[in-house]
Amino acid sequence: MSQAGEDRYWKRTSGLMWTMMALWLFFSFIVHFFVNSLNSFSILGFPFGFYMAAQGSLLAFVIMLFIYARRQDRIDREEGVAEED
């Protein structure tokens, strides 16, 4: 892989990583910080803040794992560094 290819690969990979870190920060801290404000909304009869603190953030983390794995695999294949199955 050429130096330009390595730079492009690292730029795309680090961009994905920082995006996932920002989402993790949002669902880990920001949502929980505003839990009382979010309780003015409800989902299935539960206050939204309670739902996000109890289950919503965990669900978001699992979804983020699948999105990260799929996008990183796509980046690896497009840049020619994917592992062969």
C-alpha atoms as a printed R data frame, in Angstrom:
   type eleno elety resid chain resno       x       y      z
1  ATOM     1    CA   MET     A     1   0.000   0.000  0.000
2  ATOM     2    CA   SER     A     2   1.371   3.419 -0.928
3  ATOM     3    CA   GLN     A     3   1.853   6.226  1.556
4  ATOM     4    CA   ALA     A     4  -1.156   8.085  0.100
5  ATOM     5    CA   GLY     A     5  -3.258   4.936  0.481
6  ATOM     6    CA   GLU     A     6  -2.136   4.494  4.084
7  ATOM     7    CA   ASP     A     7  -2.932   8.119  4.861
8  ATOM     8    CA   ARG     A     8  -6.396   7.825  3.295
9  ATOM     9    CA   TYR     A     9  -7.049   4.575  5.186
10 ATOM    10    CA   TRP     A    10  -5.983   6.081  8.509
11 ATOM    11    CA   LYS     A    11  -8.010   9.250  7.886
12 ATOM    12    CA   ARG     A    12 -11.178   7.222  7.201
13 ATOM    13    CA   THR     A    13 -10.558   4.849 10.120
14 ATOM    14    CA   SER     A    14  -9.829   7.628 12.601
15 ATOM    15    CA   GLY     A    15 -12.862   9.593 11.376
16 ATOM    16    CA   LEU     A    16 -15.060   6.581 12.067
17 ATOM    17    CA   MET     A    17 -13.435   6.101 15.460
18 ATOM    18    CA   TRP     A    18 -13.989   9.735 16.500
19 ATOM    19    CA   THR     A    19 -17.599   9.609 15.314
20 ATOM    20    CA   MET     A    20 -18.224   6.499 17.415
21 ATOM    21    CA   MET     A    21 -16.476   8.093 20.400
22 ATOM    22    CA   ALA     A    22 -18.716  11.167 20.089
23 ATOM    23    CA   LEU     A    23 -21.817   8.977 19.980
24 ATOM    24    CA   TRP     A    24 -20.559   6.968 22.951
25 ATOM    25    CA   LEU     A    25 -19.995  10.207 24.896
26 ATOM    26    CA   PHE     A    26 -23.487  11.406 23.999
27 ATOM    27    CA   PHE     A    27 -25.248   8.203 25.073
28 ATOM    28    CA   SER     A    28 -23.023   7.669 28.138
29 ATOM    29    CA   PHE     A    29 -22.994  11.108 29.688
30 ATOM    30    CA   ILE     A    30 -25.067  13.728 27.894
31 ATOM    31    CA   VAL     A    31 -28.319  11.736 27.846
32 ATOM    32    CA   HIS     A    32 -27.911  10.823 31.511
33 ATOM    33    CA   PHE     A    33 -27.062  14.389 32.437
34 ATOM    34    CA   PHE     A    34 -30.384  15.587 31.001
35 ATOM    35    CA   VAL     A    35 -32.470  12.661 32.262
36 ATOM    36    CA   ASN     A    36 -34.820  14.866 34.280
37 ATOM    37    CA   SER     A    37 -35.503  17.114 31.291
38 ATOM    38    CA   LEU     A    38 -36.110  14.096 29.056
39 ATOM    39    CA   ASN     A    39 -38.702  12.718 31.464
40 ATOM    40    CA   SER     A    40 -41.248  15.193 30.064
41 ATOM    41    CA   PHE     A    41 -41.581  12.824 27.069
42 ATOM    42    CA   SER     A    42 -42.813   9.255 27.345
43 ATOM    43    CA   ILE     A    43 -42.289   6.015 25.411
44 ATOM    44    CA   LEU     A    44 -44.704   3.143 25.967
45 ATOM    45    CA   GLY     A    45 -45.871   4.839 29.139
46 ATOM    46    CA   PHE     A    46 -42.365   5.196 30.591
47 ATOM    47    CA   PRO     A    47 -40.626   8.552 31.006
48 ATOM    48    CA   PHE     A    48 -38.107   8.967 28.170
49 ATOM    49    CA   GLY     A    49 -35.248   9.828 30.525
50 ATOM    50    CA   PHE     A    50 -35.852   6.701 32.579
51 ATOM    51    CA   TYR     A    51 -36.059   4.597 29.416
52 ATOM    52    CA   MET     A    52 -32.783   5.993 28.039
53 ATOM    53    CA   ALA     A    53 -31.006   5.481 31.371
54 ATOM    54    CA   ALA     A    54 -32.326   1.947 31.848
55 ATOM    55    CA   GLN     A    55 -32.374   0.485 28.338
56 ATOM    56    CA   GLY     A    56 -32.009   3.055 25.587
57 ATOM    57    CA   SER     A    57 -28.311   3.735 26.044
58 ATOM    58    CA   LEU     A    58 -27.499   0.022 26.171
59 ATOM    59    CA   LEU     A    59 -29.474  -0.542 22.991
60 ATOM    60    CA   ALA     A    60 -27.651   2.368 21.356
61 ATOM    61    CA   PHE     A    61 -24.269   0.836 22.304
62 ATOM    62    CA   VAL     A    62 -25.157  -2.526 20.740
63 ATOM    63    CA   ILE     A    63 -26.364  -0.833 17.554
64 ATOM    64    CA   MET     A    64 -23.182   1.250 17.477
65 ATOM    65    CA   LEU     A    65 -21.072  -1.919 17.654
66 ATOM    66    CA   PHE     A    66 -22.766  -3.376 14.588
67 ATOM    67    CA   ILE     A    67 -22.528  -0.096 12.668
68 ATOM    68    CA   TYR     A    68 -18.845   0.278 13.556
69 ATOM    69    CA   ALA     A    69 -18.010  -3.293 12.497
70 ATOM    70    CA   ARG     A    70 -19.879  -2.949  9.196
71 ATOM    71    CA   ARG     A    71 -18.362   0.432  8.290
72 ATOM    72    CA   GLN     A    72 -14.838  -0.572  9.292
73 ATOM    73    CA   ASP     A    73 -15.156  -3.729  7.196
74 ATOM    74    CA   ARG     A    74 -16.283  -1.592  4.248
75 ATOM    75    CA   ILE     A    75 -13.304   0.747  4.721
76 ATOM    76    CA   ASP     A    76 -10.937  -2.243  4.912
77 ATOM    77    CA   ARG     A    77 -12.325  -3.753  1.713
78 ATOM    78    CA   GLU     A    78 -12.290  -0.456 -0.201
79 ATOM    79    CA   GLU     A    79  -8.697   0.250  0.838
80 ATOM    80    CA   GLY     A    80  -7.522  -3.303  0.100
81 ATOM    81    CA   VAL     A    81  -6.548  -4.328  3.635
82 ATOM    82    CA   ALA     A    82  -9.430  -6.664  4.440
83 ATOM    83    CA   GLU     A    83  -8.706 -10.047  5.909
84 ATOM    84    CA   GLU     A    84  -9.558 -12.933  3.647
85 ATOM    85    CA   ASP     A    85 -12.307 -15.263  4.824
